[in-house]
């Protein structure tokens, strides 16, 4: 119901552009802990019932967990926890408001009230606000609207930057988390005094694209199918969730020096209608919210000059010390090279898909050992597991051993230090039981055992189903940087990088125990 209201409201706004109401701004209003809030409709992707979630260790306490939204990993965040309100059980009114912030994020609210039209002149400042909510998280106050005396307008960009610095930075490692496009939000945002941009670097220069035109951001693939006789600007094709995506090099397009793709390289997937192209960049920097007053049109003389027509505006930040070139997606899609790439992708999809799949290596499965921990499913690549053993009745405590070590066992004549993985991931402890096992890893030459609740299976997972987990904290991103999203099985398996389980200093202390 809430989703229908949202879509109807956006459609209605599109149909009345040019009439008197086009000067108004639209807001979604909702309640949390008895307080009434609003958010500009532009970044609101949809409104859904609160889904089931998978808990993420080492994440901020406000994160309820990860859910599946039509095949995409969606973090679910509690606004009650962020605001310090008492928690309460979800009921029929509880909803998650999905905000596009470079990747979709679902914020749990007690109830969605309505979508309202507001005259920009009636939005008041927050200087006089004093209460339970940090006024730094607000952009204004609406008075006597929607049947409420006062409605606080939340700035989700600031909220995310404060609570989830890693998300705000948009620094993703491995196959990036998807952010569905909010098409044509430029028209919807004409009344706003700000632009929201995804910024990225190419050859030391900074560029940006309107966030509403960014479909998702993924890591540059290890394997690209190079198509014979294609233009130099077109790198080839990659697979992205069972479709072929053409890749265009911005370095080549802008006549900049060539460079090999590396771990920092990112593909910004840009959409126009039903078409999409991957724009290859050196790295993605951040999501910018910039006042329109610091944005100038590209000088007309340069705008007419070949590839420079792709750059429509220049953004001046830090008192002019930082210059960001804003790329026009519409101009880019009119570019002959991009048209060729799109046509190539469609042709390959229809006529030679088998050839592309063969060259992209569809033995593209990753074999993982799946285990349970605190009700969640986790996995580690099978080649990182040396063996799996039962826990003996007694773990031998070693005097002066590191405090994170539960004890040691004798494993075929060798001393094996054992660590409780629940303790490592800040999960609640449980009593020892018969289902628990010790998984043995070789970490920088030191064999170390980790206690898990149960080892359940060895599973082959298509790499297309493994993506980068949303970056929720630095440690979580390093240790739990990937997630297998098995939508049909209604499973979400968080994949642990075993090499990150112990830091270098602790490895040396473990080595000393051998």
Secondary structure, DSSP 8 states (H G I E B T S, - for coil): -HHHHHHHHHHHHHHTTTSGGGGEEEEEEEEETTEEEEEEGGGEEEEEE----B--TTS-TTEEEEEEETTEEEEEEEHHHHHT-------TT-EEEEEESSSEEEEEESEEEEEEEEEGGGEE-STT--SSS-GGGEEEEEEEETTEEEEEEE-HHHHHHHH-HHHHHT---SS--B----TTHHHHTTT-SEEEEEEEEETTEEEEEEGGGEEEEEE--S--B--TT--TTEEEEEESSSSEEEEEEHHHHTT-------TT-EEEEEEETTEEEEEEESEEEEEEEEEGGGEEE--HHHHTSGGGGGEEEEEEETTTTEEEEEE-HHHHHHSHHHHHHHHHHHHHHHHSHHHHHHHTTS--EEEEEEEEETTEEEEEEGGGEEEEEE--S--B--TT--TT--EEEEETTEEEEEEEHHHHTT-------TT-EEEEEEETTEEEEEEESEEEEEEEEEGGGEEE----SHHHHHHS-EEEEETTTTEEEEE--GGGSS-HHHHHHHHTT-
